[in-house]
Amino acid sequence: MLLLTCPNCGVEADETELSAGGQAHLKRFAAGSSDDEFESYLFHRSNAKGVHFERWRHSYGCGKWFLAARDTNTLEVFGTYPAQTPEPPKDLIAAIKKKRPDWKGFAK
């Protein structure tokens, strides 16, 4: 079972209390975008196994959005942080690199 700690209210919640919101730190193209930009956003993203940064909503708790770093292969959660953060915190990146020395790093 996937357990994430909401950084907004501090509650550790299992995945049944949360709603996944897709990849974090991604420029989302919408109305007014070129066809190529929108196509790239929808269909041409890497989805490799490993560490991903994701958006989550504490649906059955405080209702707020937050971001999480987790390994999609092992479901190991490295940490969570507020949704308004423009990129992952440096201490979180360091924790990931310590456990996954071969990790290529954060890419937007």
C-alpha positions in Angstrom: 0.0 0.0 0.0 1.2 3.5 -0.8 1.5 5.8 2.2 2.2 9.6 1.7 2.4 12.3 4.3 0.5 15.4 3.4 2.9 18.4 4.0 -0.1 20.7 4.5 -1.8 19.0 7.4 0.9 16.5 8.4 -1.4 13.4 8.2 0.0 10.2 6.8 -2.6 8.9 4.4 -2.9 5.8 2.3 -3.7 5.9 -1.4 -7.4 5.4 -0.8 -7.5 8.9 0.8 -5.6 10.6 -2.1 -6.1 11.4 -5.7 -3.3 11.2 -8.2 -2.8 14.3 -10.3 -0.1 13.3 -12.8 3.5 14.4 -13.2 4.8 17.3 -11.2 7.0 20.2 -12.4 5.6 19.9 -16.0 4.6 22.8 -18.2 1.0 22.1 -19.1 -0.1 23.4 -22.5 -3.7 24.3 -23.0 -5.8 26.8 -25.0 -3.6 29.1 -27.0 -0.8 26.6 -27.4 0.5 25.4 -30.8 -0.5 22.0 -32.0 3.1 20.8 -31.6 3.3 22.0 -28.0 0.0 20.3 -27.0 0.9 17.1 -28.9 4.3 17.0 -27.1 2.6 17.5 -23.7 0.1 14.8 -24.3 2.1 12.1 -26.1 5.8 12.6 -26.1 6.9 12.3 -22.5 9.3 9.8 -20.9 7.6 7.3 -18.6 10.6 5.3 -17.5 10.6 3.2 -14.4 12.2 4.8 -11.4 12.0 8.1 -9.5 9.1 10.3 -10.5 7.8 13.6 -9.1 4.0 13.5 -8.9 1.1 15.7 -7.9 -1.3 14.4 -5.3 -4.4 15.7 -3.6 -5.4 14.8 0.0 -9.0 14.3 -1.2 -10.4 12.8 2.0 -8.4 15.0 4.3 -7.5 18.7 4.1 -8.3 18.7 0.3 -5.0 20.4 -0.7 -2.6 19.5 -3.4 1.0 18.5 -2.7 4.0 17.0 -4.5 5.7 13.6 -3.9 8.9 11.9 -5.0 8.5 8.1 -5.3 10.0 5.2 -7.2 7.4 3.8 -9.6 9.2 0.5 -9.6 9.4 -0.2 -5.9 6.7 2.3 -4.6 9.3 3.7 -2.2 8.4 7.2 -1.2 11.3 9.6 -0.8 9.3 12.5 0.5 6.5 15.0 0.0 6.5 18.8 -0.2 4.1 21.7 -0.9 2.5 22.1 -4.4 3.7 25.7 -4.8 7.4 24.6 -4.8 8.8 25.2 -8.3 11.3 22.3 -8.1 12.1 19.5 -5.7 13.9 20.6 -2.5 17.6 20.1 -2.4 17.5 17.8 0.7 15.0 15.5 -1.1 17.3 15.3 -4.2 20.2 14.5 -1.9 18.2 11.7 -0.2 17.3 10.2 -3.6 20.9 10.3 -4.8 22.1 8.7 -1.6 19.7 5.7 -2.1 19.9 5.7 -6.0 23.5 6.6 -6.9 22.8 5.8 -10.6 19.8 8.2 -10.7 20.2 10.6 -13.6 18.6 13.5 -11.7 15.6 15.8 -11.9 14.3 16.7 -15.3 11.5 19.1 -16.0 
